[in-house]
């Protein structure tokens, strides 16, 4: 027997030996069959803890075999200009016209206020996607690149805001929409237009909307114009392109009740995946997957103008986990990861991460109630101290027979974290880090209620009444009108609707037509003969249409008088 095989068998036996007897007994009578499914985006895990050692063996074999079959090269992941991607844990999807980012009344970008809000509520962003066009695109001939050019201040003004984010350690993406084919065409290919946009805005990444990969030639063009620009697709990147795509969305990935393993993260630990289920109000499933897999989260509340807010509980969980991920990013992006180590409590699961003389256990509570008491039994190691990284204090512990039992409390659907290591390995600033975590924990709010905002109709100020219809207008008599409004359902909402709580993203794209009837009682009024005249529309000679400059406030629309009653 080979030494490697022998050691794996010994580890499997020892792991099973330390499972709680109650857990083993529950499965002894009728253990369910488990099928290893590495083709799934999250490789499902067996529910029976006794099968976890064999599951880990299959994971290791699949990873080795797949890397060999692909002749996998991690050369791009080792290049220092791309190192930021493996630490890009929190990404915010930002509408370019969002009023948290640009104040139209003041005619000014509010970048610092936007980032301050992200720090306060979500623990800060590592990156931001500047989403420019959809769902507004298509009203006129402007293409997706024009929407960046038409941002307040144009490309120079937008670049200043990009650089303001980068000075605060936040990387910036632009978006590419491959489906934009019905608007005006650029003089160059889309790939070349994107490269020029990267050059103009000095961004760090490109989000590939609806795509799972970019072209290899495109990768080379980006490298030539700006080092370190990553590609992140909305879909799961094919495994044979994992080597040159540093990130991807983990969108709507179903997980097993026992937390599974992100397929791409397991194959390439430095590949960053951002968990996202945009229409759900409960984000704990995404947070659990990210925490168990050492991966990231997409923060997206303004979903194409539909507000899907995060609860205080989910914000608190994210604020607790991000400082740990950022501090120990090198450990969370290494192969020294053991999924599903034994725990002491049903419904509680843990991963083990090792590096730099430290051991870190990331723990999730799948239960809808809090758990408290003994959580983990871990091997004792001379010189190690044990700490609860969520509560920010030394862990409650009890040593016996070469093992240490770690105890603590994890809130409903919450997370836990324990660290073991010597004083030198923990670092000189470890006490300060713990104190910061303790402050965050003291401020945590586990209210899972979905925040609500009241929408109020603003009363319309009546226009001045006149006895005679003004020139250029015609009178419309009073009457009852039955309006029939037809529109195609999209994920950006429609009349008399609320966003559906759906498990599959595809269900938000049925594209059927819906009719909304309206009966309206109208008083008599006057209306312009034409919305705009040719003379009003004409651009004066020697002038050009241009984007509104940053700091420029749009003038109010002229108001015409009403005639009659």
Residue, then its C-alpha position, 0 to 999 in steps of 0.5 A: x500500500x502506498x504511503x499516501x493511500x495509507x495516510x488517507x485511510x488513517x485520517x478517515x478512520x480517525x475522523x470517524x472515531x471522533x464523530x459524536x456517537x449520537x450522530x453515528x447511531x442516527x445513520x447506522x440503521x438506514x444510511x442513504x446512498x450518496x452519489x458524488x456529482x463533481x459536474x455541479x457548480x456546488x458539489x453536493x455533500x453527503x448528509x451522513x457525517x460518516x461519509x465525509x472522509x470519503x467525500x473529501x477523498x473523492x474531491x481530492x482525486x477529482x481535483x488532481x485528475x481534472x488539473x492533469x486532464x486540463x494540463x492546468x496552468x496557474x501562471x496568471x494567478x501567480x502574476x502579482x498584478x492579478x493578486x487583488x482578485x483573490x482578496x475581492x470578497x465583497x463586490x457591490x453592483x451599482x447602477x450608474x444613475x443610482x442617487x446614492x452615487x450621483x445627486x442630480x439635484x446638486x449636480x455632483x457625484x457622492x462617491x465618498x458618501x456611497x463608500x461610507x454607507x457601504x463601510x457602515x452597513x456592509x463592512x466595506x466593498x472590495x470592488x464595485x461594478x458600474x452598471x450603465x445602460x440596462x434597462x434604459x438602453x433602447x429608448x434611442x440609438x445610444x449604445x452601451x458605451x455611449x452611456x459611459x460617455x454620457x455620464x455627468x462629466x463624460x469619461x474624464x469626470x467618471x474617471x475621477x470617481x473611479x480613481x477616488x474609489x481606487x484611492x480608498x482601496x476599492x477596485x472598479x469594473x465596467x460592464x459589457x452587454x453582448x446582447x446590445x446589437x440593435x443600437x448604433x455601432x461603434x467604428x471598431x469591434x466591441x472588444x476594441x471598444x472595451x479596451x479603449x474604455x478600460x484605457x479611458x476610465x482606468x478600471x480594474x475589471x470587466x463584468x461579462x453580462x450574461x456570459x461565462x467567458x471572454x475570448x483569449x485574444x481579448x485577454x491579450x489586448x487587455x494585458x497590453x493596455x492595462x495590467x491586472x484587469x480581470x474578467x468576471x462572467x455572470x455564468x460559471x466559467x468553463x473549466x478549460x478557461x479557469x486559468x485566465x478568468x480570475x473571478x465569476x458569479x456564483x449565481x443561483x447555485x443550489x446547495x445541499x443541506x449539508x454545505x457543499x463545495x464550490x467546484x471552481x474554488x476547489x479546483x483553483x483556490x484563488x478563483x474568486x466567486x461572488x455568491x448572488x441570489x438577487x431576488x431573495x430577501x434572505x441571504x444566509x444561504x449565500x453567506x453560508x456558501x461563501x463562508x464555508x468555501x472562503x469565497x465572496x458575496x455580491x451586494x446588490x439592493x437596487x436591482x434595476x430600480x427594484x429595491x431588494x434590501x438586506x436585513x439587519x441580520x444579514x448585514x451583521x453577518x457580512x460585517x463579521x466575516x469580511x474582516x476575517x476573510x481579508x486578514x487571512x486571505x492567503x489562507x483562504x486562497x490556498x489548497x490547505x482546506x479541509x471541507x466538512x470537519x466534524x462538529x458537536x452540534x446537529x445542523x452546524x457545519x465547519x471547514x478547516x483552513x491551515x497556513x502560516x502556523x494557524x488553523x481557522x475553522x469557519x462554522x455555519x449554523x443551518x438551524x433557525x434557532x441559536x446554538x450554544x455550547x460545545x461546537x468543535x473537538x479539535x486536535x491539541x497543539x503545543x503552544x496554541x491559543x484558541x480564539x473566537x473570531x466572531x465574538x472577539x475574545x479567547x474561546x471557551x475551551x476544555x482540553x482532554x486526551x490530546x483534544x480541545x473542545x471549543x464552545x461558543x454561541x452562534x445566532x440563528x442562521x449565523x456563522x462562527x469562527x475559531x482560530x488556533x495558533x501561537x502568539x508569534x503566528x497570530x501577529x503583533x496586532x492580533x489583540x487590536x483585531x480581536x477588539x475590533x471584532x468584539x465591537x462589531x459583535x456588540x453592535x450586531x443585530x439579528x433582526x431578520x425582518x425585511x426593511x420596508x420603504x413607503x412609496x408616496x405619491x407626490x401631489x401634482x401642483x395644478x397649472x394656472x387656469x386661463x380662459x383662452x387656449x394659448x397659441x400652439x395648444x389645443x383643448x381636450x374636453x373632459x371625459x372618462x377614459x378607459x386606458x389599456x396599458x400593455x407591457x412585457x414583464x422584465x425583472x425590473x418590475x411593472x405596474x401593480x407588482x412586487x418582486x417575486x421571491x424565486x429560487x431560479x433566476x430564469x423565472x424572472x424572464x418569462x417575457x409574457x405581455x401583461x395588460x393593466x386596465x385603468x379608468x381615468x376621470x379627466x377634467x378639460x385641459x389644453x395640450x401642446x400641438x407637438x411635444x417638441x418643434x423642429x426649431x426647439x430640437x435643432x442644435x444652434x450652429x457651432x454647438x454640440x450636444x454633450x453630457x451634463x458636466x459634473x456640478x451642473x444642475x439640470x434646469x427645470x422643465x417649462x410649465x404651460x398653463x391649463x385652459x378651461x376647467 
